[in-house]
Amino acid sequence: MTEPARGVLAMIGACTIWGLSPLYYALLKHVPPLEVLSYRTLWSLVFFAAVLALQGRIVLLPRALRGGRLPVIAFAGVMIATNWFGFIFGIQAGRAVEASLGYYIFPLAAVLLGRLIFSEPLSVAQWLAVGLAALAVGTLTAGLGAAPWLSLLLAGTFAAYGVVKKGLDIAPMVSVTAEVLLLAPLALWFALWQGPGGLDLPTHLLLAASGPLTATPLILFSYAARRARYATIGLIQYLNPTLQFLVATLVFLEPFTGWHLVAFALIWSALAVYSAAGLRPRRAPG
């Protein structure tokens, strides 16, 4: 098997884990979202640190937190923690459809932030895709009488997280370990304040599984990013919200109204336009 093919398989594996993760968090509906987030942070730190130690790269962690990187990594930690909390809350509150919409919107939100922050040029097709996404949000807001705030929160925090990570000259695994390390004291305080004795052993084991569940797709993603074409990775990423959407509608049996159908159709059209624009070969200058 070729290296690019291994990269594609790794990316499919990562997106499958992410896409089916609502099934896991649904098993923890009896645990408050903030408590699940606290344990996810702590067990992720344990797992990430163990991986770095096995790789002989744990010494890179203190260096990552020196100088001007500290506030940047702290902000990234807040963004990813907010994203995690929003997703956990969405699953527990029966809003997995809205959560999946957020991860569909994310690539388009990232494109818009790239234009606003980094002055990255957008083609007519990319502007059209962003416009269709905005129309989808507006349609859903008008139809349901409220904005899809959870979708916007998930898309916005993940896009902001990507913007911050773009400027960090640190390996992804080291960076995310540093992020959860900074969040760990608050997570530990909250977990102890809630009282670990209030949870039974099966629940503790489920919470412990959040460490490898968080780390494994990130490791697979890093592996894929070094081997597969970036355009291919971008297309495969849509597998994640698609699986989330299928779990929400076919397994959780969440309501999917006509307004949802129109909004999702607009988002899917926007992603098709955006993907086609990205795959189109660029003309050689001159």
C-alpha positions as CSV (number, residue, x, y, z in Angstrom):
1,M,0.0,0.0,0.0
2,T,1.3,3.4,-0.9
3,E,1.9,6.2,1.6
4,P,-0.9,8.4,0.2
5,A,-3.3,5.4,0.5
6,R,-2.3,4.9,4.1
7,G,-2.9,8.6,4.7
8,V,-6.4,8.3,3.2
9,L,-7.2,5.3,5.4
10,A,-5.9,7.1,8.5
11,M,-8.1,10.2,7.7
12,I,-11.2,7.9,7.2
13,G,-10.4,6.3,10.6
14,A,-10.1,9.7,12.3
15,C,-13.4,11.0,10.8
16,T,-15.2,7.8,11.6
17,I,-14.3,8.1,15.3
18,W,-15.3,11.7,15.4
19,G,-18.5,11.1,13.5
20,L,-19.6,8.2,15.7
21,S,-18.5,9.9,19.0
22,P,-22.1,11.0,19.7
23,L,-22.9,7.4,20.5
24,Y,-20.2,7.5,23.2
25,Y,-21.3,10.8,24.8
26,A,-25.0,9.6,24.7
27,L,-23.9,6.9,27.2
28,L,-22.9,9.7,29.6
29,K,-26.2,11.6,29.6
30,H,-26.4,11.0,33.4
31,V,-23.2,13.1,34.0
32,P,-23.5,16.9,33.7
33,P,-21.7,18.3,30.6
34,L,-19.2,20.3,32.6
35,E,-18.2,17.2,34.6
36,V,-17.8,15.2,31.4
37,L,-15.6,18.0,30.0
38,S,-13.5,18.1,33.2
39,Y,-12.8,14.3,33.0
40,R,-12.2,14.5,29.2
41,T,-9.6,17.2,29.8
42,L,-7.8,15.2,32.6
43,W,-7.8,11.9,30.8
44,S,-6.8,13.5,27.5
45,L,-3.8,15.0,29.4
46,V,-2.9,11.6,30.8
47,F,-3.1,10.0,27.3
48,F,-1.3,12.8,25.4
49,A,1.5,12.9,28.0
50,A,1.9,9.1,27.8
51,V,2.2,9.3,24.0
52,L,4.7,12.1,24.1
53,A,6.7,10.1,26.8
54,L,6.8,7.0,24.6
55,Q,7.9,9.1,21.7
56,G,10.7,10.7,23.8
57,R,9.2,14.2,23.2
58,I,7.8,15.0,26.6
59,V,10.8,17.4,27.1
60,L,9.2,19.6,24.3
61,L,6.3,20.4,26.6
62,P,8.0,23.0,28.9
63,R,9.5,24.7,25.9
64,A,6.1,25.0,24.2
65,L,4.9,27.1,27.2
66,R,7.8,29.6,27.2
67,G,7.7,33.2,26.1
68,G,5.0,34.6,24.0
69,R,3.4,31.2,23.2
70,L,1.7,30.9,26.6
71,P,-1.2,33.3,26.1
72,V,-1.7,31.9,22.5
73,I,-1.8,28.3,23.8
74,A,-4.1,29.4,26.6
75,F,-6.5,31.0,24.1
76,A,-6.4,27.8,22.0
77,G,-7.2,25.8,25.1
78,V,-10.2,27.9,25.9
79,M,-11.5,27.6,22.3
80,I,-11.1,23.8,22.1
81,A,-12.6,23.4,25.6
82,T,-15.6,25.5,24.6
83,N,-16.0,23.5,21.5
84,W,-15.9,20.2,23.4
85,F,-18.4,21.5,25.9
86,G,-20.8,22.7,23.2
87,F,-20.6,19.3,21.5
88,I,-21.2,17.3,24.7
89,F,-24.1,19.6,25.7
90,G,-25.6,19.2,22.2
91,I,-25.6,15.4,22.4
92,Q,-27.0,15.4,25.9
93,A,-29.6,18.0,25.1
94,G,-30.9,16.1,22.1
95,R,-29.5,18.6,19.6
96,A,-27.1,16.4,17.7
97,V,-28.6,17.5,14.4
98,E,-27.6,21.1,15.3
99,A,-24.2,20.0,16.3
100,S,-23.6,18.2,13.0
101,L,-24.7,21.4,11.2
102,G,-22.0,23.3,13.1
103,Y,-19.2,21.0,11.8
104,Y,-20.6,21.4,8.2
105,I,-20.4,25.2,8.6
106,F,-16.9,25.1,10.1
107,P,-14.9,24.9,6.8
108,L,-16.8,27.9,5.5
109,A,-16.3,29.8,8.7
110,A,-12.6,29.1,8.5
111,V,-12.5,30.4,5.0
112,L,-14.2,33.6,6.1
113,L,-11.8,34.1,9.0
114,G,-8.9,33.5,6.7
115,R,-10.1,36.4,4.6
116,L,-10.8,38.7,7.5
117,I,-7.6,37.9,9.6
118,F,-5.0,36.8,7.1
119,S,-6.4,38.7,4.0
120,E,-6.4,35.5,2.1
121,P,-8.1,36.1,-1.3
122,L,-11.4,34.3,-2.0
123,S,-12.6,33.3,-5.5
124,V,-16.1,34.1,-6.7
125,A,-17.1,30.4,-6.0
126,Q,-15.8,30.6,-2.4
127,W,-17.7,33.8,-1.8
128,L,-20.8,32.1,-3.2
129,A,-20.2,29.2,-0.8
130,V,-19.9,31.5,2.2
131,G,-23.1,33.3,1.0
132,L,-25.0,30.1,0.8
133,A,-23.9,29.2,4.3
134,A,-25.2,32.5,5.6
135,L,-28.5,32.0,3.8
136,A,-28.8,28.5,5.4
137,V,-28.3,30.0,8.9
138,G,-30.8,32.8,8.1
139,T,-33.4,30.3,6.7
140,L,-33.1,28.1,9.8
141,T,-33.4,31.2,12.1
142,A,-36.5,32.4,10.3
143,G,-38.1,29.0,10.1
144,L,-37.5,27.9,13.7
145,G,-37.7,31.4,15.3
146,A,-34.2,31.2,16.8
147,A,-30.7,31.2,15.5
148,P,-28.9,27.9,15.5
149,W,-26.6,29.2,18.3
150,L,-25.1,25.8,19.0
151,S,-24.1,25.3,15.4
152,L,-22.5,28.8,15.3
153,L,-20.7,28.2,18.5
154,L,-19.2,24.9,17.3
155,A,-18.2,26.3,13.9
156,G,-16.9,29.6,15.4
157,T,-14.8,28.1,18.2
158,F,-13.3,25.5,16.0
159,A,-12.5,28.0,13.2
160,A,-10.9,30.3,15.8
161,Y,-8.9,27.4,17.2
162,G,-7.6,26.7,13.7
163,V,-6.6,30.4,13.3
164,V,-4.6,30.3,16.5
165,K,-2.9,26.9,15.6
166,K,-1.9,28.3,12.2
167,G,0.5,30.7,13.9
168,L,2.0,28.2,16.3
169,D,5.4,26.6,15.3
170,I,4.8,23.6,17.5
171,A,4.0,20.0,16.7
172,P,0.3,19.3,16.9
173,M,0.5,16.7,19.6
174,V,2.8,18.9,21.8
175,S,0.5,21.9,21.3
176,V,-2.7,20.1,22.3
177,T,-1.0,18.5,25.3
178,A,0.1,22.0,26.4
179,E,-3.5,23.2,25.9
180,V,-5.1,20.5,28.2
181,L,-2.2,21.0,30.7
182,L,-3.2,24.6,31.2
183,L,-6.9,23.6,31.5
184,A,-6.1,20.7,33.9
185,P,-6.1,22.6,37.2
186,L,-9.6,24.0,36.6
187,A,-10.8,20.6,35.4
188,L,-9.3,18.9,38.4
189,W,-10.9,21.4,40.8
190,F,-14.3,21.0,39.2
191,A,-14.0,17.2,39.2
192,L,-13.0,17.1,42.9
193,W,-15.7,19.7,43.8
194,Q,-18.4,17.5,42.2
195,G,-17.0,14.6,44.1
196,P,-15.7,11.5,42.2
197,G,-17.4,9.3,44.7
198,G,-20.8,10.2,43.2
199,L,-20.0,8.2,40.0
200,D,-20.0,4.4,39.8
201,L,-17.2,2.3,38.3
202,P,-18.7,1.8,34.9
203,T,-19.1,5.6,34.5
204,H,-15.5,6.2,35.6
205,L,-14.3,3.7,33.0
206,L,-16.4,5.4,30.3
207,L,-15.0,8.8,31.3
208,A,-11.4,7.3,31.2
209,A,-12.1,6.2,27.6
210,S,-12.5,9.9,26.6
211,G,-8.7,10.2,26.7
212,P,-7.9,7.7,23.9
213,L,-11.2,8.7,22.1
214,T,-9.9,12.3,22.0
215,A,-6.3,11.5,21.2
216,T,-6.6,8.6,18.6
217,P,-8.3,10.6,15.8
218,L,-5.8,13.5,16.3
219,I,-2.9,11.1,15.9
220,L,-4.6,9.6,12.8
221,F,-5.2,13.1,11.5
222,S,-1.5,14.1,12.0
223,Y,-0.5,10.9,10.2
224,A,-2.8,11.6,7.3
225,A,-1.8,15.2,7.0
226,R,1.8,14.2,6.3
227,R,0.9,11.6,3.6
228,A,-2.3,12.5,1.8
229,R,-3.1,15.5,-0.4
230,Y,-4.6,18.4,1.5
231,A,-7.5,18.6,-0.8
232,T,-8.3,14.9,-0.3
233,I,-8.1,15.5,3.5
234,G,-10.5,18.4,3.2
235,L,-13.1,16.3,1.3
236,I,-12.8,13.3,3.7
237,Q,-13.4,15.6,6.7
238,Y,-17.1,15.9,5.6
239,L,-17.5,12.3,6.6
240,N,-17.4,13.5,10.3
241,P,-20.5,15.7,10.3
242,T,-22.3,13.3,7.8
243,L,-21.9,10.4,10.3
244,Q,-23.0,12.8,13.1
245,F,-26.1,13.7,11.1
246,L,-26.9,10.1,10.4
247,V,-26.5,9.1,14.1
248,A,-28.8,12.1,15.1
249,T,-31.6,11.3,12.7
250,L,-31.4,7.5,12.4
251,V,-30.2,6.4,15.9
252,F,-31.3,9.3,18.2
253,L,-34.4,9.9,16.0
254,E,-34.2,13.7,16.5
255,P,-36.7,15.8,14.6
256,F,-35.7,16.9,11.2
257,T,-38.1,19.6,9.9
258,G,-38.6,21.0,6.5
259,W,-36.6,24.1,7.6
260,H,-33.8,21.8,8.6
261,L,-34.0,20.2,5.1
262,V,-33.7,23.5,3.3
263,A,-30.8,24.7,5.5
264,F,-28.9,21.5,5.1
265,A,-29.5,21.5,1.4
266,L,-28.0,25.0,1.2
267,I,-25.0,24.0,3.3
268,W,-24.4,20.9,1.2
269,S,-24.6,23.0,-1.9
270,A,-22.1,25.5,-0.4
271,L,-19.7,22.7,0.5
272,A,-20.0,21.3,-3.0
273,V,-19.2,24.7,-4.6
274,Y,-16.4,25.3,-2.1
275,S,-14.9,21.8,-2.7
276,A,-15.2,22.1,-6.5
277,A,-13.4,25.5,-6.4
278,G,-10.6,23.9,-4.3
279,L,-10.1,21.0,-6.6
280,R,-10.1,23.0,-9.8
281,P,-6.5,23.1,-11.1
282,R,-5.0,26.6,-11.1
283,R,-3.8,28.1,-14.3
284,A,-0.1,28.6,-14.6
285,P,0.9,32.3,-14.5
286,G,1.5,33.9,-17.9
